[in-house]
Amino acid sequence: MPWIAGQQLQGGKYVIEKVLGQGGFGITYKALDIELQRTVVIKTPNEYLSHDPEYDKYIERFIQEGRTLARLSQDPHPHIVGVIDLFKEGVTHCLVMNFVPGENLFEAVRRKGALPEAEIVPCICQIGEALIVVHQAGLVHRDAHPGNIMLRSNGKAVLIDFGIAKELVPKTLSSKGIAGNEGFAPYEQMSRGSREPTVDVYCLAATLYYGVTGQRPTTSLARKLDNTSLTPPKQINPSISDQLNQAILKGMTLEAKYRPQSMQEWLAMLEAPKATPPPPVDPVYRKEIFRSKAKLNSQAILGKPATKSFKIIPWGWLLGILFSYLSLGYSLASSNAPHITWALAGAWALAWAGAWAWALAVALAVAGALVWAGAVALA
């Protein structure tokens, strides 16, 4: 008989507030930790299971996995419910966990309908990361359906209510006892109680199917025994990407050996493809760009419109221009002409001809030559 509101456990340490859920394998209560004044969740095996011939093995597994989860809670994971306590009240074993506020994925879909891909995929990835930690600890959740995924108001998802040892009690339970997970459990779990990580891969992929379509997927039993096909989620919700559609179908492959064999492998299928970086620039091409920019900048300094076409003056021409300027400087100095004006005019003429760099050099040389010629003339 389930405990009632107000019932005290452990000498008044915990007080039952209400039943949160009851299934074929256990009962979950909302309770108050009196000493710390915090809300907790207490999970117990269903009382009638005590008559099952496998009950002792079930309790042994319940305690063993409860202790393992408590060890995981010593280094808390943000997406795994924390285990606080494990005790026995009379003949009933109890596992105490943190209370996670919010709504579960079942409730969210019932309220809003099919969830956008951008909203549900990050939550599923968070739960997948949590399951990787669980698998590394040697456990399999076996019950990662929408009712056991809590969605906080901040958009974070938390995995709760581990399906501890439920495969050890098949004799007492009717088919109705596992109907709560129908559509989310793989065939090998329902038929022989598999404890492989591929069970969680199927469950989480089926949960994602439900999240993006708003519909429960075809059960694995119907697919296996009746050869019923699974409707691809994209046929129900055409707005989802092809990548997501394929990831869900791959994760829900009926035969476990053809599914991704680890949660990491399946999560990689949900990741967006990374952009391919552009090929590296050839060093010669970069050098030419640098030279061109230097020429354009120099033209800008001289006040001439930038152009990508440059004229090259042969060295012979430059020597001829230099000697011509030397002669011109001497003549101008002798006649007291405004030699600086003529020199600069010549330099600008060369600049407009496209040889600005050499014109500047010649102008400087001419200025020196004119000074020398002027000195000679005055002497």
C-alpha positions in Angstrom: 0.0 0.0 0.0 1.5 3.4 -1.0 2.5 5.8 1.8 0.1 8.6 2.4 0.7 12.4 2.8 2.1 13.3 6.2 3.7 9.9 6.8 7.1 10.2 8.5 10.2 8.1 7.6 13.5 7.6 9.4 12.2 8.9 12.6 10.8 12.1 11.2 13.8 13.0 8.9 11.5 12.8 5.8 7.8 13.5 5.5 5.8 12.2 2.5 3.9 14.9 0.6 2.3 13.0 -2.3 2.8 10.2 -4.8 4.5 11.6 -8.0 4.2 8.4 -10.0 3.5 4.7 -9.8 4.5 2.1 -12.4 5.0 -1.7 -12.6 8.4 -1.5 -10.9 8.2 1.1 -8.3 6.6 4.1 -6.6 8.0 7.6 -6.6 7.1 10.1 -3.8 7.6 13.8 -3.3 8.8 14.4 0.3 10.3 17.0 2.5 13.7 16.7 4.1 12.8 18.3 7.5 16.4 19.0 8.7 17.5 20.7 5.5 14.0 22.1 4.6 14.3 20.9 1.0 12.1 19.0 -1.3 13.3 15.5 -2.3 12.1 12.5 -4.3 11.9 9.0 -2.7 11.8 5.9 -4.9 10.8 2.5 -3.6 10.1 -0.9 -5.2 6.4 -1.8 -5.6 5.2 -3.7 -2.6 3.5 -6.5 -4.5 6.9 -7.4 -6.2 7.9 -9.0 -2.8 6.0 -12.2 -4.0 8.1 -12.5 -7.1 10.6 -15.3 -7.1 13.2 -12.9 -8.5 12.5 -10.2 -5.8 15.7 -10.7 -3.8 17.8 -10.3 -6.9 15.9 -7.2 -7.8 16.5 -5.7 -4.4 20.2 -6.6 -4.5 20.5 -4.8 -7.9 18.4 -1.9 -6.6 20.9 -1.3 -3.7 24.0 -1.9 -5.8 22.9 0.6 -8.5 21.7 3.1 -5.8 25.2 3.1 -4.3 26.8 3.6 -7.7 24.5 6.5 -8.4 25.4 8.0 -5.0 29.1 7.8 -6.0 28.3 9.6 -9.2 26.6 12.3 -7.2 29.9 13.0 -5.3 31.0 14.7 -8.6 27.6 16.1 -9.6 26.7 16.1 -13.3 24.5 19.0 -14.3 22.2 16.7 -16.4 21.9 13.7 -13.9 19.6 13.8 -10.9 21.7 13.7 -7.7 21.3 10.8 -5.3 21.2 11.9 -1.6 20.4 8.8 0.5 19.8 5.1 0.5 18.0 3.6 3.5 15.5 0.9 4.5 12.1 1.8 6.1 10.7 -1.3 7.7 11.0 -3.9 4.9 11.0 -1.3 2.1 14.2 -0.1 0.5 14.3 3.6 -0.4 16.4 5.7 -2.7 16.4 9.5 -2.0 17.1 11.9 -4.9 17.1 15.6 -5.6 13.8 17.1 -6.6 14.0 18.7 -10.1 11.5 21.5 -10.7 10.0 22.0 -14.2 8.1 19.8 -16.6 9.0 16.5 -18.2 9.2 16.2 -22.0 5.8 14.4 -22.2 4.2 17.5 -20.5 6.1 20.0 -22.7 5.0 18.3 -25.9 1.4 18.0 -24.7 1.4 21.7 -23.9 3.3 23.0 -27.0 3.1 20.3 -29.6 6.1 19.2 -31.7 9.1 21.1 -30.5 11.4 23.0 -32.9 14.6 21.2 -33.9 16.8 24.0 -32.5 15.0 23.7 -29.1 14.9 19.9 -28.6 18.2 18.8 -30.0 20.4 20.6 -27.4 18.3 19.0 -24.7 18.7 15.6 -26.1 22.4 16.1 -26.5 22.6 17.1 -22.8 20.9 13.9 -21.8 23.2 11.9 -24.2 26.2 13.4 -22.4 24.7 12.4 -19.1 24.2 8.8 -20.4 27.9 8.7 -21.5 28.8 9.3 -17.8 26.3 6.6 -16.7 27.7 4.1 -19.2 31.3 4.8 -18.1 30.2 3.9 -14.6 29.0 0.5 -15.8 25.3 1.3 -15.8 22.6 1.5 -18.4 19.6 3.8 -17.7 17.1 1.7 -19.7 14.3 4.2 -19.2 15.4 7.4 -21.0 11.9 8.1 -22.3 10.2 11.6 -22.3 8.7 11.1 -18.8 12.2 10.8 -17.3 13.6 13.9 -18.9 12.9 17.0 -16.9 13.1 20.4 -18.7 14.1 23.3 -16.4 13.0 26.8 -17.0 16.5 27.8 -18.0 16.4 25.3 -21.0 18.6 22.7 -19.3 17.5 19.0 -19.3 18.0 16.6 -16.4 17.8 12.8 -16.5 15.8 11.3 -13.6 14.3 8.0 -12.3 16.8 5.4 -13.4 15.2 2.1 -14.4 17.1 0.2 -11.7 17.1 -3.6 -12.2 13.7 -3.7 -13.8 14.7 -6.5 -16.2 15.1 -8.8 -13.2 11.4 -9.0 -12.5 9.6 -10.1 -15.7 7.5 -12.9 -14.2 5.2 -10.8 -12.0 4.7 -8.0 -14.5 2.0 -8.1 -17.1 2.4 -6.5 -20.5 0.5 -3.5 -19.0 3.4 -3.1 -16.6 5.7 -2.0 -19.4 3.2 -0.2 -21.5 4.3 3.2 -20.0 7.5 3.0 -22.1 5.9 1.5 -25.1 7.4 3.0 -28.3 10.6 4.0 -26.5 12.2 0.7 -25.5 14.0 -1.5 -28.0 13.0 -5.0 -28.7 16.0 -6.7 -27.0 15.2 -4.8 -23.8 11.5 -5.9 -23.8 12.2 -9.5 -24.7 15.3 -10.4 -22.8 16.2 -7.4 -20.6 19.4 -6.3 -22.4 21.7 -4.1 -20.4 23.8 -2.9 -23.4 24.4 0.9 -24.1 22.6 0.4 -27.4 19.4 0.2 -25.3 19.8 3.8 -24.3 20.7 4.8 -27.8 17.4 3.5 -29.0 15.4 5.0 -26.1 16.9 8.5 -26.6 16.5 8.4 -30.4 12.8 7.4 -29.9 12.4 10.2 -27.4 13.8 12.7 -30.0 11.4 11.2 -32.5 8.5 12.0 -30.1 9.9 15.5 -29.4 10.1 16.6 -33.1 6.9 14.9 -34.2 4.6 15.1 -31.2 3.8 11.4 -31.9 4.9 8.2 -30.2 6.9 6.0 -32.7 5.8 2.6 -33.7 6.7 0.1 -31.0 9.7 -2.1 -31.4 7.5 -5.2 -30.7 5.1 -4.3 -33.5 8.1 -3.7 -35.9 9.7 -7.0 -34.9 6.7 -9.3 -34.6 4.2 -7.7 -37.0 6.7 -6.3 -39.5 5.1 -2.8 -39.0 7.2 -0.1 -40.6 8.5 3.0 -38.7 7.3 6.2 -40.3 10.3 8.5 -40.8 9.9 11.6 -38.6 10.4 13.9 -41.6 7.2 12.6 -43.2 5.4 13.8 -40.1 7.3 17.0 -39.7 8.9 18.1 -43.0 10.6 21.1 -41.4 13.3 18.9 -39.7 16.6 18.5 -41.4 17.7 15.5 -43.3 20.6 15.0 -40.9 18.3 14.9 -37.9 15.9 12.5 -39.7 18.7 10.1 -40.5 20.2 10.3 -37.0 16.8 9.3 -35.5 16.3 6.4 -37.9 19.8 5.2 -37.3 19.4 5.3 -33.6 16.1 3.4 -33.8 17.4 0.7 -36.0 15.5 -2.5 -34.9 18.5 -4.8 -34.6 21.0 -3.5 -32.0 24.1 -4.6 -33.9 23.2 -2.1 -36.7 22.7 0.8 -34.4 25.5 3.2 -33.3 27.3 1.1 -30.7 27.9 4.0 -28.3 26.2 7.1 -27.2 29.2 9.1 -28.4 28.8 7.7 -31.9 25.1 8.5 -32.0 25.6 12.1 -30.7 28.1 12.7 -33.4 25.4 12.2 -36.0 23.4 15.1 -34.4 26.3 17.5 -34.6 26.1 20.1 -37.4 28.8 19.6 -40.1 31.8 21.8 -39.6 32.6 24.4 -42.2 35.6 23.5 -44.4 38.3 26.2 -44.1 39.5 27.9 -47.3 42.7 26.6 -48.9 45.9 28.4 -47.8 47.0 31.3 -49.9 50.0 30.6 -52.1 53.1 32.5 -50.8 53.9 33.9 -54.3 50.5 35.3 -54.7 50.6 36.9 -51.3 53.9 38.6 -52.2 52.4 40.0 -55.3 49.5 41.4 -53.4 51.8 43.0 -50.9 53.9 44.7 -53.7 50.7 45.9 -55.4 49.4 47.4 -52.2 52.7 49.2 -51.5 52.6 50.8 -55.0 49.0 51.9 -54.5 49.8 53.4 -51.2 52.7 55.4 -52.6 50.5 56.8 -55.4 48.0 57.9 -52.8 50.8 59.8 -50.9 51.7 61.6 -54.1 48.1 62.6 -54.7 47.7 60.6 -57.9 44.7 58.3 -58.3 45.6 54.7 -57.6 45.9 52.3 -60.5 46.9 48.7 -60.9 48.9 49.4 -64.1 52.5 50.5 -63.7 55.0 51.6 -66.3 58.6 50.5 -66.0 61.3 53.0 -67.2 64.5 51.3 -68.4 67.8 52.2 -66.6 69.3 53.7 -69.8 66.5 56.3 -69.9 66.9 57.1 -66.3 70.7 57.8 -66.7 69.9 60.0 -69.7 67.4 61.9 -67.7 69.8 62.4 -64.9 72.6 63.8 -67.1 70.1 66.0 -68.9 69.0 67.5 -65.5 72.6 68.1 -64.5 73.2 70.1 -67.7 69.9 71.9 -67.3 70.7 72.8 -63.8 74.0 74.5 -64.8 72.2 76.5 -67.5 69.4 77.6 -65.2 71.8 78.6 -62.5 73.9 80.7 -65.0 70.7 82.5 -66.1 69.2 82.9 -62.6 66.1 80.9 -63.7 63.7 79.5 -61.1 65.5 76.2 -61.2 63.5 74.6 -58.4 60.2 75.2 -60.2 61.6 73.6 -63.4 63.0 70.6 -61.6 59.7 69.9 -59.8 57.7 70.3 -62.9 59.9 67.7 -64.6 59.5 65.4 -61.7 55.7 65.7 -61.8 55.7 65.0 -65.5 57.5 61.8 -65.0 55.1 60.9 -62.1 52.1 61.3 -64.4 53.9 59.2 -66.9 53.7 56.3 -64.5 57.3 56.4 -63.2 56.6 58.3 -59.9 59.2 56.4 -57.8 62.0 57.1 -60.2 60.9 60.7 -60.8 61.1 61.3 -57.1 64.6 59.9 -57.0 65.6 62.0 -60.0 64.0 65.1 -58.4 66.1 64.7 -55.3 69.3 64.2 -57.4 68.4 67.3 -59.5 67.9 69.4 -56.4 71.4 68.4 -55.3 72.8 69.1 -58.8 71.1 72.5 -58.9 72.6 73.5 -55.6 76.0 72.4 -56.9 75.5 74.2 -60.2 74.3 77.3 -58.4 77.4 77.4 -56.3 79.6 77.0 -59.3 77.8 79.8 -61.2 78.0 82.2 -58.3 81.6 81.5 -57.8 
